[in-house]
């Protein structure tokens, strides 16, 4: 039996007073965290499976629904210092992940601007070469080289266009989800 698992009463998620519960059942608070991380308890990374479960559950429940993370522990473990610090540790972890994702988004947009500048410069060179070289060529090669330069110039714009039209918004949506989880109420309960 996996010690880090959804609470058995989830179907798929229980609700209490209009709040959807993301429930995790543990035998010890340390199960929620990466055991190889040497950081103090409140600064530890979450276990990869715990992170994935919480993020996937929050995404599945949706932004429009109020959520709460409920960690079920044995009664003897609920009053320990680690159990009391657990909400702070989980919030700190997801705040860190959100900040990291925000830096990644900024870096991707900065890379997009650089790619756009390079693509536009290359397109301009291709269009200039097309104007200059095409009249100098014999008729059989003129159309092929002219169209080739035009196509090469527009292909150079493919990546910047992809970055600005499609690549940034999934990262932005994930960032919003991480920020939501970082603010989500967390409750430790005895089972």
N, C-alpha and C positions, 0 to 999 in steps of 0.2 A: 504494500500500500504506500503510495506517495504521500509523505507527510505534509507537503505543500499542495493542497488541493482545494477545490471549491467546496464550500460548506455543503453537506449532503442534501440540505433542504432546498437548494436552488432549483428553480423550475421555470425558465432558466435563471431568473433573478427574483428574489423576494422583494416585496415592497413593504415599507413601514411608514405610516403617516405621510404618504405621497412621495417618499424618497425610495429610490431603487438602491438595493444593497449589493455591493460587490463583496462577497464573503470569502475569507481565507481561513482555513483551519490549520493551526500549527501546534506542535508539542513544545516548541521553544522559539522565542523571538529570533534567535540567530538563524533559523531556517529561512527567514525572509531575506537575508543578506548574503552577499558574496563572501564566503569564508576565507578567500585568498586576499581580500582587501585588508591591508594593515591599518587603515584609518580608524580613528575613534568611532564608537558605535553610531553616533548621530551623523557622522560624515561618510559612512560606508555606502558602497554601491549595493543596490538590490540584486538579489539572485536573478539571473537571466530569465528563468521560468516565471518568477514572481512578477518581474517587470512586464513580460509579455502578457501574462494573464490579466494584470490590472489595466494595461493600455488597451488590450483587445476588448475587455469587458466594458470599459468606459466608451470606446468607440461604438461598440454594439448597442449600448444603451442609448447613446446619442446625446448631443449637447443640450437638447431641449428638456431633458429630464434631470431632476435633482438626483445626485448620487452620494453615497457614503461608503467608504471602505470600512468593513467590519472584520477585525482580526479576532478569531476565536482561539483562546489559549486555555490550558488547564487552570483551574481555580488558583492553584498555588503560584502560578507564573504571572497572574494578572497584576499583583501588587509589587512586582520587582522594579528596580530602577530602569532596566531595559524596556519593560512593557510601558512604563510611563513615558519614556523617551521615544517610543516607536512612532507616534504621530509626527513629531518633529523631524525624526530621521527620514521618514517617507516623504514628507513635504520638502525637506532639504534636497533629497535625491531628485525628485521630479522638477524642482526649481533649477537644479544644476542641469538636468537634461534639457529643459526648456531654453535655458541660456545658451547651451551648446548648440541647439538646433537653430536658435536665432542668429548666432554667429555664422553657422553654416549657410543660412539663407542670405545673410549679408554678403558672404564670400561668393556665393553662387551669382548674386546680382552684380557684384563687382566684376566677376569673371565674364558675365554676360555683356557688360559695358565694354570691356576690353575686346571680347570676341566681336562685338558689333563694330567697334572702331576698325579692327583688322579686316573684317568682312567688307565693310564699306570702302576701305582703302583698296582692297584687292579688286572689288567690283569696279571701282573707278579706274584702276590700272587696266583691267580687262576691256572696259568700254573705250578707253583712250587708245589702247593697242588696236582694237577693232577698227576705230576710225582711221588710224595712221597706217596700219599694215594692210588692211583689206584692199584699198585702191592700188597698192603696189603688186598685188598677186595676180597670177594668170587666172582666167575665168573658172577653170576646173577646181582650183583649190580655194577660191575666194569664198564661196558659200560655206564650205566645210570649216575653214578656219574662223570665219566671222561668227558662225553659230557656236563653234567650240569655245571661243572666247566669251561669248555671251553666257553660255551654259556654265562654264567654269566660274564666272563672276557671281552668278546667282547661287550656285552650289556652295560657294564660300559663305553665303548668308544663311544657309540652312541652320547651322548650330545656333547662332545668335537669335534667330527667329524662334527656334524650338525652346531656347532658354527663357525668352520673354513671354512666349505664348503658353507654354505647357509646363516647364520644369519647376517654376517657383511656387505655384499654388498648392501642390501636394505637400510641400515642405511647410508652407504657411498653415495649412489645415492641421498638420501634425503638431506644429508649434502651439496652436490654439488648444488642441487636445491635451498636450503636456501641461500647459498653464492651468487648464481646468482641473487636471488631476492634482497639481501642486497646491491648489486651493481647496480641494475636496475635503470635507470633514472625515476624520478617521476616529474610529472607536475601537477600543480593546474590550472584549467581553470574555467572561468565564463561560466555558462550555459545560 
